[in-house]
Amino acid sequence: MTEGTEVLVVDDEARLADLFEAWLQGEWSVETAYDGEEALEKVADSVEVVLLDRRMPGLSGDEVLEQIHDQGFDSRVVMVTAVDPDFDIIEMGFDDYLVKPVSKDELVEVVEDVAGRSDYESDIQEYYAHVSKKVLLESEKTDRELADNEEYQDLYDTVEELAQRVDETVSDMSSHDDFVGAFRDLQSDQQQ
């Protein structure tokens, strides 16, 4: 598995952050932070995955996400939040998005998925992040809202462009059966 992966759980609801930590311990080395400032103190190059709440007092999760990228950390970031996604997610640099409440299985699966992505080339990571946003918006917005939104249309075009580049990379990665299967699932989601 991904033993030794460091995960930072950031949530101002201490009981929830502690629960997430308990769910992930054993498979990963996990730390918690109960606000944005503490998160920025604890994030380091060794942190592979950050589970980040969006709505927190002081520094919001959105601001923490921006700081993580501005400071040059290469951590994968999963927003785990009660905030329903809207078009503002298009410009955000997260790798996946879970809407609370989440189950232990969902949380473990998303950490495994995003930690595994660290092994793949940046085009594939970028593709997955964009497809995730596209699918999320398509599940929340009407066809008309999507058709009328220029940012969504740009996202759609970016996904198409990245799909072509990723196709070339995937053909070079045929020994990674799990990834190829996941990629096919993403392609079928994209075509729906």
C-alpha positions as CSV (number, residue, x, y, z in Angstrom):
1,M,0.0,0.0,0.0
2,T,1.1,3.5,0.7
3,E,2.6,3.0,4.2
4,G,4.7,5.9,5.3
5,T,2.7,8.5,3.4
6,E,2.3,11.6,5.6
7,V,-1.2,13.0,5.7
8,L,-2.2,16.3,7.3
9,V,-5.8,16.6,8.4
10,V,-6.9,20.3,8.7
11,D,-10.4,21.0,10.2
12,D,-11.5,23.4,12.9
13,E,-14.0,20.8,14.2
14,A,-11.5,19.0,16.4
15,R,-13.6,15.9,16.9
16,L,-14.0,15.4,13.2
17,A,-10.3,16.0,12.5
18,D,-9.4,13.5,15.3
19,L,-11.9,11.0,13.8
20,F,-10.3,11.4,10.3
21,E,-6.9,10.9,11.9
22,A,-8.1,7.7,13.7
23,W,-9.5,6.3,10.4
24,L,-6.2,6.9,8.5
25,Q,-3.7,5.8,11.2
26,G,-2.1,2.5,10.7
27,E,-1.9,3.0,6.9
28,W,-0.4,6.4,7.1
29,S,1.6,8.7,9.3
30,V,-1.1,11.3,10.2
31,E,-1.0,14.7,11.8
32,T,-3.9,17.1,12.6
33,A,-4.2,20.9,12.5
34,Y,-7.3,22.7,13.9
35,D,-7.0,25.9,12.0
36,G,-5.3,27.4,8.9
37,E,-2.4,28.9,10.7
38,E,-1.5,25.6,12.4
39,A,-1.8,23.9,9.0
40,L,0.7,26.2,7.4
41,E,3.1,25.5,10.4
42,K,2.8,21.7,10.0
43,V,2.8,21.4,6.2
44,A,6.2,20.3,5.0
45,D,7.8,18.6,2.0
46,S,7.2,15.2,3.6
47,V,3.4,15.8,3.7
48,E,2.0,14.0,0.7
49,V,-1.7,14.6,1.2
50,V,-3.6,17.4,2.9
51,L,-7.2,16.9,3.8
52,L,-8.5,20.5,4.0
53,D,-11.7,22.0,5.3
54,R,-12.8,25.1,3.3
55,R,-14.7,27.0,5.9
56,M,-12.6,27.8,9.0
57,P,-12.2,30.9,11.2
58,G,-9.1,32.9,10.6
59,L,-7.4,31.5,7.4
60,S,-10.0,29.7,5.3
61,G,-9.2,26.5,3.6
62,D,-9.1,28.3,0.3
63,E,-6.4,30.6,1.6
64,V,-4.4,27.7,3.1
65,L,-4.6,26.0,-0.3
66,E,-3.2,29.1,-2.0
67,Q,-0.4,29.4,0.6
68,I,0.5,25.7,0.2
69,H,1.0,26.3,-3.5
70,D,2.6,29.7,-3.2
71,Q,5.2,28.3,-0.7
72,G,6.1,25.6,-3.3
73,F,4.9,22.5,-1.5
74,D,4.0,19.6,-3.8
75,S,1.4,18.1,-1.5
76,R,-1.8,16.7,-3.0
77,V,-4.8,18.6,-1.5
78,V,-8.3,17.1,-1.0
79,M,-11.0,19.6,0.1
80,V,-13.2,17.8,2.6
81,T,-15.9,20.3,3.3
82,A,-19.6,21.0,3.8
83,V,-19.4,23.7,1.1
84,D,-21.2,22.5,-2.0
85,P,-19.1,23.0,-5.1
86,D,-19.7,26.0,-7.3
87,F,-18.0,27.4,-10.4
88,D,-15.3,29.0,-8.1
89,I,-13.7,25.5,-7.8
90,I,-12.5,25.7,-11.4
91,E,-9.6,28.0,-10.5
92,M,-8.7,26.3,-7.3
93,G,-5.6,24.0,-7.2
94,F,-7.0,21.0,-5.3
95,D,-6.7,17.4,-6.4
96,D,-10.1,16.2,-5.3
97,Y,-13.2,17.4,-3.4
98,L,-15.4,15.5,-0.9
99,V,-18.6,17.0,0.5
100,K,-19.2,16.1,4.1
101,P,-20.4,13.9,5.6
102,V,-17.9,11.4,4.3
103,S,-17.5,7.7,5.3
104,K,-14.3,6.0,6.4
105,D,-14.2,4.1,3.1
106,E,-14.6,7.3,1.0
107,L,-11.8,9.0,3.0
108,V,-9.4,6.1,2.8
109,E,-10.1,5.6,-0.9
110,V,-9.5,9.3,-1.8
111,V,-6.2,9.4,0.2
112,E,-5.0,6.2,-1.6
113,D,-6.0,7.7,-4.9
114,V,-4.4,11.1,-4.6
115,A,-1.3,9.6,-2.9
116,G,-0.9,7.2,-5.8
117,R,-1.1,10.1,-8.3
118,S,2.2,11.4,-7.1
119,D,3.8,8.7,-9.1
120,Y,2.4,9.8,-12.4
121,E,3.4,12.5,-14.7
122,S,2.1,16.1,-14.3
123,D,-0.2,15.9,-17.4
124,I,-2.0,13.0,-15.8
125,Q,-2.3,14.7,-12.5
126,E,-3.6,17.9,-14.1
127,Y,-6.0,15.9,-16.3
128,Y,-7.4,14.1,-13.2
129,A,-7.8,17.3,-11.3
130,H,-9.6,19.0,-14.2
131,V,-11.9,16.0,-14.9
132,S,-12.7,15.8,-11.2
133,K,-13.9,19.5,-11.3
134,K,-15.8,18.9,-14.6
135,V,-17.6,15.9,-13.3
136,L,-18.4,17.6,-10.0
137,L,-19.9,20.6,-11.7
138,E,-21.9,18.5,-14.1
139,S,-23.4,16.7,-11.1
140,E,-24.4,20.0,-9.5
141,K,-25.4,22.3,-12.3
142,T,-28.0,22.2,-15.1
143,D,-26.9,21.7,-18.7
144,R,-28.0,25.3,-19.4
145,E,-25.9,26.7,-16.5
146,L,-22.9,24.8,-17.9
147,A,-23.5,25.9,-21.4
148,D,-23.8,29.6,-20.4
149,N,-20.7,29.6,-18.2
150,E,-17.5,30.6,-20.1
151,E,-15.2,29.3,-17.3
152,Y,-16.8,25.8,-17.6
153,Q,-16.4,25.9,-21.4
154,D,-12.7,26.7,-20.9
155,L,-12.5,23.8,-18.4
156,Y,-14.2,21.5,-20.9
157,D,-11.7,22.5,-23.6
158,T,-8.8,22.0,-21.3
159,V,-10.0,18.5,-20.4
160,E,-10.2,17.7,-24.1
161,E,-6.7,19.0,-24.7
162,L,-5.2,17.2,-21.7
163,A,-7.0,13.9,-22.7
164,Q,-5.0,13.8,-25.9
165,R,-1.7,14.4,-24.1
166,V,-2.6,11.9,-21.5
167,D,-3.5,9.2,-24.1
168,E,0.1,9.3,-25.3
169,T,1.5,9.0,-21.7
170,V,-0.9,6.2,-20.8
171,S,0.2,4.1,-23.8
172,D,3.7,4.3,-22.3
173,M,2.4,3.1,-18.9
174,S,0.6,-0.1,-19.9
175,S,2.3,-2.0,-17.0
176,H,0.3,0.1,-14.5
177,D,-3.0,-1.9,-14.9
178,D,-4.7,-0.1,-12.0
179,F,-4.0,3.3,-13.5
180,V,-5.1,2.3,-17.0
181,G,-8.4,1.0,-15.5
182,A,-8.9,4.2,-13.6
183,F,-8.1,6.2,-16.8
184,R,-10.7,4.3,-18.8
185,D,-13.3,5.0,-16.1
186,L,-12.4,8.7,-16.3
187,Q,-12.7,8.7,-20.1
188,S,-16.2,7.1,-19.9
189,D,-17.2,9.7,-17.3
190,Q,-16.0,12.4,-19.6
191,Q,-18.0,11.1,-22.5
192,Q,-21.2,11.0,-20.6
